[in-house]
Amino acid sequence: MDLLHTFEEDAFRDEARAWLAEHVPARPLPSLETREGFAAHRAWEARLHADRWSVVSWPREYGGRGVDIFKWLVFEEEYFAAGAPGRVSQNGINLLAPTLFDHATAEQRARVLPPMASGEVIWAQAWSEPESGSDLASLRSRAVRTDGGWLLSGQKTWSSRAAFADRAFGIFRTDPKAPKPHQGLTYLMFDLRADGVTIRPIGRLDGKPAFAEIFLDEVFVPDEDVVGEPGQGWRIAMSTTGNERGLTLRSPGRFLAAAQRLVQLWRTSGDPADTALRDRVADAVVGARAYQLFTYANASRFAAGSVIGAEASLNKVFWSDYDIALHETALDLLGADGELAQGEWAEGHVFSLAGPIYAGTNEIQRDIIAERLLGLPKGRR
Ligand SMILES: Cc1cc2nc3c(=O)[nH]c(=O)nc-3n(C[C@H](O)[C@H](O)[C@H](O)COP(=O)(O)OP(=O)(O)OC[C@H]3O[C@@H](n4cnc5c(N)ncnc54)[C@H](O)[C@@H]3O)c2cc1C
């Protein structure tokens, strides 16, 4: 890996920075976890897309710029440094899209990707079920064969932004007689507004209403919305999780920008005599840089043709623990105000607490690291 940026990457950075400086809304948009904020963020996705900044690494035919993963990382750094809005399309762009690039037909890519890039169709991830979170292969929601497609029935839960999203992707049991739980599963895309779908918001600690559970009662899905072969859902889903944990869900740009904001906070609110707190601020900057370098190393391996494997779990544990430490440092800097304030640090802190749970819990990630990366014996299940 060459750590020096190329001339082309620098030119790309300048172009992105100039566009963002001109277009990022002067005032933060309302939270994308509310109906009003969801609509405002959808409009922002369309604005990004109009000038081809919504999915820079995708081929041009789907609305991207066809740039490589390193330029994508550069774009993300600029995006977060500019304080640009959170991406309401992230489940589609970061999770479903890489899966479609690997496993979908050309027809599916041409149909699904452009409206995803423009924010016209916003996707939710419908994997978890009330008794199938970590042990996802035990899921019970089923898809039963019918003329020209499948009928989905069951219950999905903990689905981010499903209350306002348009479509969802998930895995369903299509062969209940398969000998092992992770066999006989099929990866499907479905319409959240179809007949037979009921969506019920789940209360969150911060009171925002977008998190939801999804009830499915014989919801028709045409054959064209099966991703990959029926019965291969587990293998396809595992390629989604590699992307989620390893590269795309939490780009280093997010933490580099947050660490810089923390340094600013230290400058305005820090007590120079409090060296312990000062060290934690410095640790946050070092951590963000370390994560950036580790991600560049992973990206180099990826660009050289290797797939993201168990090392994705290292990323996931790191960024989720890091995010909590960063926000705790900010709250300690703010003192009593931090507990009371409704500002970005207090809200970010509440959200950071979910980091060790979503995208696969850290206990499970540590098991994967122990067994697959370190070769330690299997733990007791
Ligand atoms: C903010 C947030 C957003 C989410 N968004 C989505 C979404 O958009 N779509 C979606 O499908 N899901 C989503 N989820 C669900 C998330 O993926 C699950 O919560 C997660 O996989 C854990 O599953 P669970 O909640 O059923 O907990 P469980 O699996 O019941 O785990 C409970 C505890 O037991 C531990 N545990 C379980 N099994 C083992 C084991 N074998 N060894 C060691 N420890 C174990 C776990 O680590 C955890 O600490 C979201 C969750 C959160 C918090």
PDBQT file of the ligand as one rigid body, heavy atoms in Angstrom, charges set to zero:
ROOT
HETATM    1  C1  LIG A 401     -29.757   0.548  16.603  1.00  0.00    +0.000 C 
HETATM    2  C2  LIG A 401     -30.001  -0.811  15.996  1.00  0.00    +0.000 A 
HETATM    3  C3  LIG A 401     -30.287  -0.901  14.657  1.00  0.00    +0.000 A 
HETATM    4  C4  LIG A 401     -30.543  -2.140  14.077  1.00  0.00    +0.000 A 
HETATM    5  N1  LIG A 401     -30.911  -2.162  12.765  1.00  0.00    +0.000 NA
HETATM    6  C5  LIG A 401     -31.240  -3.351  12.201  1.00  0.00    +0.000 A 
HETATM    7  C6  LIG A 401     -31.731  -3.384  10.856  1.00  0.00    +0.000 A 
HETATM    8  O1  LIG A 401     -31.820  -2.365  10.182  1.00  0.00    +0.000 OA
HETATM    9  N2  LIG A 401     -32.108  -4.573  10.342  1.00  0.00    +0.000 N 
HETATM   10  C7  LIG A 401     -32.013  -5.739  11.050  1.00  0.00    +0.000 A 
HETATM   11  O2  LIG A 401     -32.349  -6.786  10.518  1.00  0.00    +0.000 OA
HETATM   12  N3  LIG A 401     -31.565  -5.748  12.334  1.00  0.00    +0.000 NA
HETATM   13  C8  LIG A 401     -31.192  -4.575  12.920  1.00  0.00    +0.000 A 
HETATM   14  N4  LIG A 401     -30.760  -4.546  14.235  1.00  0.00    +0.000 N 
HETATM   15  C9  LIG A 401     -30.754  -5.803  15.003  1.00  0.00    +0.000 C 
HETATM   16  C10 LIG A 401     -29.378  -6.301  15.352  1.00  0.00    +0.000 C 
HETATM   17  O3  LIG A 401     -28.732  -6.812  14.224  1.00  0.00    +0.000 OA
HETATM   18  C11 LIG A 401     -29.560  -7.342  16.471  1.00  0.00    +0.000 C 
HETATM   19  O4  LIG A 401     -30.011  -6.636  17.621  1.00  0.00    +0.000 OA
HETATM   20  C12 LIG A 401     -28.275  -8.073  16.792  1.00  0.00    +0.000 C 
HETATM   21  O5  LIG A 401     -27.912  -8.933  15.744  1.00  0.00    +0.000 OA
HETATM   22  C13 LIG A 401     -28.389  -8.906  18.097  1.00  0.00    +0.000 C 
HETATM   23  O6  LIG A 401     -29.502  -9.736  18.065  1.00  0.00    +0.000 OA
HETATM   24  P1  LIG A 401     -30.559  -9.748  19.277  1.00  0.00    +0.000 P 
HETATM   25  O7  LIG A 401     -30.975  -8.330  19.543  1.00  0.00    +0.000 OA
HETATM   26  O8  LIG A 401     -31.605 -10.746  18.953  1.00  0.00    +0.000 OA
HETATM   27  O9  LIG A 401     -29.741 -10.206  20.569  1.00  0.00    +0.000 OA
HETATM   28  P2  LIG A 401     -29.302 -11.746  20.992  1.00  0.00    +0.000 P 
HETATM   29  O10 LIG A 401     -28.841 -12.412  19.771  1.00  0.00    +0.000 OA
HETATM   30  O11 LIG A 401     -30.520 -12.289  21.696  1.00  0.00    +0.000 OA
HETATM   31  O12 LIG A 401     -28.149 -11.459  21.937  1.00  0.00    +0.000 OA
HETATM   32  C14 LIG A 401     -28.320 -11.030  23.315  1.00  0.00    +0.000 C 
HETATM   33  C15 LIG A 401     -26.920 -11.021  23.947  1.00  0.00    +0.000 C 
HETATM   34  O13 LIG A 401     -26.402 -12.369  24.005  1.00  0.00    +0.000 OA
HETATM   35  C16 LIG A 401     -25.133 -12.429  23.346  1.00  0.00    +0.000 C 
HETATM   36  N5  LIG A 401     -24.989 -13.682  22.630  1.00  0.00    +0.000 N 
HETATM   37  C17 LIG A 401     -25.928 -14.293  21.865  1.00  0.00    +0.000 A 
HETATM   38  N6  LIG A 401     -25.432 -15.436  21.343  1.00  0.00    +0.000 NA
HETATM   39  C18 LIG A 401     -24.144 -15.541  21.790  1.00  0.00    +0.000 A 
HETATM   40  C19 LIG A 401     -23.105 -16.506  21.587  1.00  0.00    +0.000 A 
HETATM   41  N7  LIG A 401     -23.279 -17.584  20.824  1.00  0.00    +0.000 N 
HETATM   42  N8  LIG A 401     -21.916 -16.299  22.203  1.00  0.00    +0.000 NA
HETATM   43  C20 LIG A 401     -21.700 -15.199  22.984  1.00  0.00    +0.000 A 
HETATM   44  N9  LIG A 401     -22.659 -14.257  23.205  1.00  0.00    +0.000 NA
HETATM   45  C21 LIG A 401     -23.857 -14.424  22.619  1.00  0.00    +0.000 A 
HETATM   46  C22 LIG A 401     -25.166 -11.277  22.370  1.00  0.00    +0.000 C 
HETATM   47  O14 LIG A 401     -23.869 -10.882  21.982  1.00  0.00    +0.000 OA
HETATM   48  C23 LIG A 401     -25.909 -10.201  23.165  1.00  0.00    +0.000 C 
HETATM   49  O15 LIG A 401     -25.042  -9.535  24.063  1.00  0.00    +0.000 OA
HETATM   50  C24 LIG A 401     -30.486  -3.324  14.845  1.00  0.00    +0.000 A 
HETATM   51  C25 LIG A 401     -30.173  -3.237  16.213  1.00  0.00    +0.000 A 
HETATM   52  C26 LIG A 401     -29.938  -1.997  16.785  1.00  0.00    +0.000 A 
HETATM   53  C27 LIG A 401     -29.619  -1.949  18.261  1.00  0.00    +0.000 C 
ENDROOT
TORSDOF 0
